Amino acid sequence: MSVGIASVPQIAPGFRLQWEPMQDAHVLLYPEGMVKLNASAGEILKRCDGAANVAAITADIERQFDTTGLGDDVLAFLDIATRQGWVQIA
């Protein structure tokens, strides 16, 4: 499934996003291991709550960091995250 601006992403079952102080990063935990996320990925995934669509997630990030033009980057990351099975579209 292709991710679009109207898509509503959520963390897939079996995965848990959390802040890991020892890693100084968000991590995605799953039964077989852990993925350490860079800051951008953590900011996107912590907003994937199954309620907000990609347009709202992007707008929230742009507001928080006082920038614009992040839509393509958010979509590209969510496409990868969906293919990896980390995220599903609600």
Chimera marker file (.cmm) of the C-alpha trace (Angstrom):
<marker_set name="trace">
<marker id="1" x="0.000" y="0.000" z="0.000" r="1" g="1" b="0" radius="0.5"/>
<marker id="2" x="1.297" y="3.405" z="-0.952" r="1" g="1" b="0" radius="0.5"/>
<marker id="3" x="1.506" y="6.076" z="1.723" r="1" g="1" b="0" radius="0.5"/>
<marker id="4" x="-0.155" y="9.399" z="0.869" r="1" g="1" b="0" radius="0.5"/>
<marker id="5" x="-0.839" y="12.637" z="2.713" r="1" g="1" b="0" radius="0.5"/>
<marker id="6" x="-4.307" y="11.412" z="3.722" r="1" g="1" b="0" radius="0.5"/>
<marker id="7" x="-2.941" y="8.093" z="5.078" r="1" g="1" b="0" radius="0.5"/>
<marker id="8" x="-3.251" y="7.520" z="8.837" r="1" g="1" b="0" radius="0.5"/>
<marker id="9" x="-0.152" y="5.643" z="10.045" r="1" g="1" b="0" radius="0.5"/>
<marker id="10" x="0.253" y="3.811" z="13.329" r="1" g="1" b="0" radius="0.5"/>
<marker id="11" x="3.000" y="1.729" z="14.889" r="1" g="1" b="0" radius="0.5"/>
<marker id="12" x="2.448" y="-1.866" z="13.788" r="1" g="1" b="0" radius="0.5"/>
<marker id="13" x="1.440" y="-4.551" z="16.297" r="1" g="1" b="0" radius="0.5"/>
<marker id="14" x="4.481" y="-6.185" z="17.854" r="1" g="1" b="0" radius="0.5"/>
<marker id="15" x="6.495" y="-2.962" z="17.855" r="1" g="1" b="0" radius="0.5"/>
<marker id="16" x="6.852" y="-0.401" z="20.641" r="1" g="1" b="0" radius="0.5"/>
<marker id="17" x="8.360" y="3.051" z="20.317" r="1" g="1" b="0" radius="0.5"/>
<marker id="18" x="10.112" y="4.469" z="23.353" r="1" g="1" b="0" radius="0.5"/>
<marker id="19" x="12.797" y="6.931" z="24.378" r="1" g="1" b="0" radius="0.5"/>
<marker id="20" x="15.949" y="5.120" z="25.458" r="1" g="1" b="0" radius="0.5"/>
<marker id="21" x="18.149" y="7.362" z="27.643" r="1" g="1" b="0" radius="0.5"/>
<marker id="22" x="21.174" y="5.046" z="27.321" r="1" g="1" b="0" radius="0.5"/>
<marker id="23" x="20.963" y="5.383" z="23.520" r="1" g="1" b="0" radius="0.5"/>
<marker id="24" x="19.992" y="9.082" z="23.728" r="1" g="1" b="0" radius="0.5"/>
<marker id="25" x="17.446" y="8.270" z="21.035" r="1" g="1" b="0" radius="0.5"/>
<marker id="26" x="14.028" y="6.874" z="20.308" r="1" g="1" b="0" radius="0.5"/>
<marker id="27" x="14.108" y="3.154" z="19.656" r="1" g="1" b="0" radius="0.5"/>
<marker id="28" x="11.640" y="0.781" z="18.110" r="1" g="1" b="0" radius="0.5"/>
<marker id="29" x="11.462" y="-2.418" z="20.125" r="1" g="1" b="0" radius="0.5"/>
<marker id="30" x="10.198" y="-5.746" z="18.807" r="1" g="1" b="0" radius="0.5"/>
<marker id="31" x="10.534" y="-9.342" z="20.028" r="1" g="1" b="0" radius="0.5"/>
<marker id="32" x="13.646" y="-10.068" z="17.958" r="1" g="1" b="0" radius="0.5"/>
<marker id="33" x="15.510" y="-6.868" z="18.756" r="1" g="1" b="0" radius="0.5"/>
<marker id="34" x="15.641" y="-3.107" z="18.576" r="1" g="1" b="0" radius="0.5"/>
<marker id="35" x="16.045" y="-0.399" z="15.953" r="1" g="1" b="0" radius="0.5"/>
<marker id="36" x="17.812" y="2.781" z="17.065" r="1" g="1" b="0" radius="0.5"/>
<marker id="37" x="16.183" y="5.696" z="15.264" r="1" g="1" b="0" radius="0.5"/>
<marker id="38" x="17.716" y="8.960" z="14.192" r="1" g="1" b="0" radius="0.5"/>
<marker id="39" x="16.074" y="12.129" z="15.491" r="1" g="1" b="0" radius="0.5"/>
<marker id="40" x="13.920" y="12.668" z="12.386" r="1" g="1" b="0" radius="0.5"/>
<marker id="41" x="12.585" y="9.115" z="12.388" r="1" g="1" b="0" radius="0.5"/>
<marker id="42" x="11.771" y="9.367" z="16.101" r="1" g="1" b="0" radius="0.5"/>
<marker id="43" x="9.873" y="12.621" z="15.587" r="1" g="1" b="0" radius="0.5"/>
<marker id="44" x="7.804" y="11.095" z="12.800" r="1" g="1" b="0" radius="0.5"/>
<marker id="45" x="7.096" y="7.770" z="14.508" r="1" g="1" b="0" radius="0.5"/>
<marker id="46" x="6.074" y="9.311" z="17.830" r="1" g="1" b="0" radius="0.5"/>
<marker id="47" x="3.235" y="11.003" z="15.939" r="1" g="1" b="0" radius="0.5"/>
<marker id="48" x="2.043" y="7.778" z="14.263" r="1" g="1" b="0" radius="0.5"/>
<marker id="49" x="-0.833" y="7.220" z="16.660" r="1" g="1" b="0" radius="0.5"/>
<marker id="50" x="-3.497" y="5.921" z="14.283" r="1" g="1" b="0" radius="0.5"/>
<marker id="51" x="-5.428" y="9.192" z="14.590" r="1" g="1" b="0" radius="0.5"/>
<marker id="52" x="-3.398" y="11.820" z="12.699" r="1" g="1" b="0" radius="0.5"/>
<marker id="53" x="-2.927" y="11.658" z="8.945" r="1" g="1" b="0" radius="0.5"/>
<marker id="54" x="0.403" y="12.301" z="7.245" r="1" g="1" b="0" radius="0.5"/>
<marker id="55" x="-0.542" y="15.909" z="6.422" r="1" g="1" b="0" radius="0.5"/>
<marker id="56" x="-1.242" y="16.623" z="10.112" r="1" g="1" b="0" radius="0.5"/>
<marker id="57" x="1.945" y="14.840" z="11.228" r="1" g="1" b="0" radius="0.5"/>
<marker id="58" x="3.991" y="16.876" z="8.758" r="1" g="1" b="0" radius="0.5"/>
<marker id="59" x="2.347" y="20.150" z="9.808" r="1" g="1" b="0" radius="0.5"/>
<marker id="60" x="2.997" y="19.379" z="13.484" r="1" g="1" b="0" radius="0.5"/>
<marker id="61" x="6.689" y="18.670" z="12.849" r="1" g="1" b="0" radius="0.5"/>
<marker id="62" x="7.056" y="21.789" z="10.704" r="1" g="1" b="0" radius="0.5"/>
<marker id="63" x="5.436" y="23.869" z="13.472" r="1" g="1" b="0" radius="0.5"/>
<marker id="64" x="7.613" y="22.365" z="16.198" r="1" g="1" b="0" radius="0.5"/>
<marker id="65" x="10.841" y="22.975" z="14.288" r="1" g="1" b="0" radius="0.5"/>
<marker id="66" x="9.748" y="26.247" z="12.625" r="1" g="1" b="0" radius="0.5"/>
<marker id="67" x="10.362" y="25.013" z="9.089" r="1" g="1" b="0" radius="0.5"/>
<marker id="68" x="8.459" y="24.089" z="5.938" r="1" g="1" b="0" radius="0.5"/>
<marker id="69" x="8.780" y="21.687" z="3.043" r="1" g="1" b="0" radius="0.5"/>
<marker id="70" x="9.129" y="18.428" z="4.973" r="1" g="1" b="0" radius="0.5"/>
<marker id="71" x="6.229" y="16.625" z="3.279" r="1" g="1" b="0" radius="0.5"/>
<marker id="72" x="8.294" y="14.622" z="0.800" r="1" g="1" b="0" radius="0.5"/>
<marker id="73" x="10.754" y="13.546" z="3.499" r="1" g="1" b="0" radius="0.5"/>
<marker id="74" x="7.972" y="12.419" z="5.844" r="1" g="1" b="0" radius="0.5"/>
<marker id="75" x="6.284" y="10.468" z="3.045" r="1" g="1" b="0" radius="0.5"/>
<marker id="76" x="9.565" y="8.859" z="2.000" r="1" g="1" b="0" radius="0.5"/>
<marker id="77" x="10.346" y="7.752" z="5.558" r="1" g="1" b="0" radius="0.5"/>
<marker id="78" x="6.827" y="6.404" z="6.137" r="1" g="1" b="0" radius="0.5"/>
<marker id="79" x="7.023" y="4.482" z="2.867" r="1" g="1" b="0" radius="0.5"/>
<marker id="80" x="10.220" y="2.799" z="4.093" r="1" g="1" b="0" radius="0.5"/>
<marker id="81" x="8.773" y="2.231" z="7.583" r="1" g="1" b="0" radius="0.5"/>
<marker id="82" x="5.681" y="0.629" z="6.066" r="1" g="1" b="0" radius="0.5"/>
<marker id="83" x="7.757" y="-1.666" z="3.848" r="1" g="1" b="0" radius="0.5"/>
<marker id="84" x="9.856" y="-2.625" z="6.909" r="1" g="1" b="0" radius="0.5"/>
<marker id="85" x="6.660" y="-3.520" z="8.759" r="1" g="1" b="0" radius="0.5"/>
<marker id="86" x="7.231" y="-0.931" z="11.500" r="1" g="1" b="0" radius="0.5"/>
<marker id="87" x="4.143" y="1.080" z="10.548" r="1" g="1" b="0" radius="0.5"/>
<marker id="88" x="0.759" y="0.153" z="9.218" r="1" g="1" b="0" radius="0.5"/>
<marker id="89" x="-1.850" y="2.352" z="7.635" r="1" g="1" b="0" radius="0.5"/>
<marker id="90" x="-5.007" y="2.481" z="9.761" r="1" g="1" b="0" radius="0.5"/>
<link id1="1" id2="2" r="1" g="1" b="0" radius="0.2"/>
<link id1="2" id2="3" r="1" g="1" b="0" radius="0.2"/>
<link id1="3" id2="4" r="1" g="1" b="0" radius="0.2"/>
<link id1="4" id2="5" r="1" g="1" b="0" radius="0.2"/>
<link id1="5" id2="6" r="1" g="1" b="0" radius="0.2"/>
<link id1="6" id2="7" r="1" g="1" b="0" radius="0.2"/>
<link id1="7" id2="8" r="1" g="1" b="0" radius="0.2"/>
<link id1="8" id2="9" r="1" g="1" b="0" radius="0.2"/>
<link id1="9" id2="10" r="1" g="1" b="0" radius="0.2"/>
<link id1="10" id2="11" r="1" g="1" b="0" radius="0.2"/>
<link id1="11" id2="12" r="1" g="1" b="0" radius="0.2"/>
<link id1="12" id2="13" r="1" g="1" b="0" radius="0.2"/>
<link id1="13" id2="14" r="1" g="1" b="0" radius="0.2"/>
<link id1="14" id2="15" r="1" g="1" b="0" radius="0.2"/>
<link id1="15" id2="16" r="1" g="1" b="0" radius="0.2"/>
<link id1="16" id2="17" r="1" g="1" b="0" radius="0.2"/>
<link id1="17" id2="18" r="1" g="1" b="0" radius="0.2"/>
<link id1="18" id2="19" r="1" g="1" b="0" radius="0.2"/>
<link id1="19" id2="20" r="1" g="1" b="0" radius="0.2"/>
<link id1="20" id2="21" r="1" g="1" b="0" radius="0.2"/>
<link id1="21" id2="22" r="1" g="1" b="0" radius="0.2"/>
<link id1="22" id2="23" r="1" g="1" b="0" radius="0.2"/>
<link id1="23" id2="24" r="1" g="1" b="0" radius="0.2"/>
<link id1="24" id2="25" r="1" g="1" b="0" radius="0.2"/>
<link id1="25" id2="26" r="1" g="1" b="0" radius="0.2"/>
<link id1="26" id2="27" r="1" g="1" b="0" radius="0.2"/>
<link id1="27" id2="28" r="1" g="1" b="0" radius="0.2"/>
<link id1="28" id2="29" r="1" g="1" b="0" radius="0.2"/>
<link id1="29" id2="30" r="1" g="1" b="0" radius="0.2"/>
<link id1="30" id2="31" r="1" g="1" b="0" radius="0.2"/>
<link id1="31" id2="32" r="1" g="1" b="0" radius="0.2"/>
<link id1="32" id2="33" r="1" g="1" b="0" radius="0.2"/>
<link id1="33" id2="34" r="1" g="1" b="0" radius="0.2"/>
<link id1="34" id2="35" r="1" g="1" b="0" radius="0.2"/>
<link id1="35" id2="36" r="1" g="1" b="0" radius="0.2"/>
<link id1="36" id2="37" r="1" g="1" b="0" radius="0.2"/>
<link id1="37" id2="38" r="1" g="1" b="0" radius="0.2"/>
<link id1="38" id2="39" r="1" g="1" b="0" radius="0.2"/>
<link id1="39" id2="40" r="1" g="1" b="0" radius="0.2"/>
<link id1="40" id2="41" r="1" g="1" b="0" radius="0.2"/>
<link id1="41" id2="42" r="1" g="1" b="0" radius="0.2"/>
<link id1="42" id2="43" r="1" g="1" b="0" radius="0.2"/>
<link id1="43" id2="44" r="1" g="1" b="0" radius="0.2"/>
<link id1="44" id2="45" r="1" g="1" b="0" radius="0.2"/>
<link id1="45" id2="46" r="1" g="1" b="0" radius="0.2"/>
<link id1="46" id2="47" r="1" g="1" b="0" radius="0.2"/>
<link id1="47" id2="48" r="1" g="1" b="0" radius="0.2"/>
<link id1="48" id2="49" r="1" g="1" b="0" radius="0.2"/>
<link id1="49" id2="50" r="1" g="1" b="0" radius="0.2"/>
<link id1="50" id2="51" r="1" g="1" b="0" radius="0.2"/>
<link id1="51" id2="52" r="1" g="1" b="0" radius="0.2"/>
<link id1="52" id2="53" r="1" g="1" b="0" radius="0.2"/>
<link id1="53" id2="54" r="1" g="1" b="0" radius="0.2"/>
<link id1="54" id2="55" r="1" g="1" b="0" radius="0.2"/>
<link id1="55" id2="56" r="1" g="1" b="0" radius="0.2"/>
<link id1="56" id2="57" r="1" g="1" b="0" radius="0.2"/>
<link id1="57" id2="58" r="1" g="1" b="0" radius="0.2"/>
<link id1="58" id2="59" r="1" g="1" b="0" radius="0.2"/>
<link id1="59" id2="60" r="1" g="1" b="0" radius="0.2"/>
<link id1="60" id2="61" r="1" g="1" b="0" radius="0.2"/>
<link id1="61" id2="62" r="1" g="1" b="0" radius="0.2"/>
<link id1="62" id2="63" r="1" g="1" b="0" radius="0.2"/>
<link id1="63" id2="64" r="1" g="1" b="0" radius="0.2"/>
<link id1="64" id2="65" r="1" g="1" b="0" radius="0.2"/>
<link id1="65" id2="66" r="1" g="1" b="0" radius="0.2"/>
<link id1="66" id2="67" r="1" g="1" b="0" radius="0.2"/>
<link id1="67" id2="68" r="1" g="1" b="0" radius="0.2"/>
<link id1="68" id2="69" r="1" g="1" b="0" radius="0.2"/>
<link id1="69" id2="70" r="1" g="1" b="0" radius="0.2"/>
<link id1="70" id2="71" r="1" g="1" b="0" radius="0.2"/>
<link id1="71" id2="72" r="1" g="1" b="0" radius="0.2"/>
<link id1="72" id2="73" r="1" g="1" b="0" radius="0.2"/>
<link id1="73" id2="74" r="1" g="1" b="0" radius="0.2"/>
<link id1="74" id2="75" r="1" g="1" b="0" radius="0.2"/>
<link id1="75" id2="76" r="1" g="1" b="0" radius="0.2"/>
<link id1="76" id2="77" r="1" g="1" b="0" radius="0.2"/>
<link id1="77" id2="78" r="1" g="1" b="0" radius="0.2"/>
<link id1="78" id2="79" r="1" g="1" b="0" radius="0.2"/>
<link id1="79" id2="80" r="1" g="1" b="0" radius="0.2"/>
<link id1="80" id2="81" r="1" g="1" b="0" radius="0.2"/>
<link id1="81" id2="82" r="1" g="1" b="0" radius="0.2"/>
<link id1="82" id2="83" r="1" g="1" b="0" radius="0.2"/>
<link id1="83" id2="84" r="1" g="1" b="0" radius="0.2"/>
<link id1="84" id2="85" r="1" g="1" b="0" radius="0.2"/>
<link id1="85" id2="86" r="1" g="1" b="0" radius="0.2"/>
<link id1="86" id2="87" r="1" g="1" b="0" radius="0.2"/>
<link id1="87" id2="88" r="1" g="1" b="0" radius="0.2"/>
<link id1="88" id2="89" r="1" g="1" b="0" radius="0.2"/>
<link id1="89" id2="90" r="1" g="1" b="0" radius="0.2"/>
</marker_set>
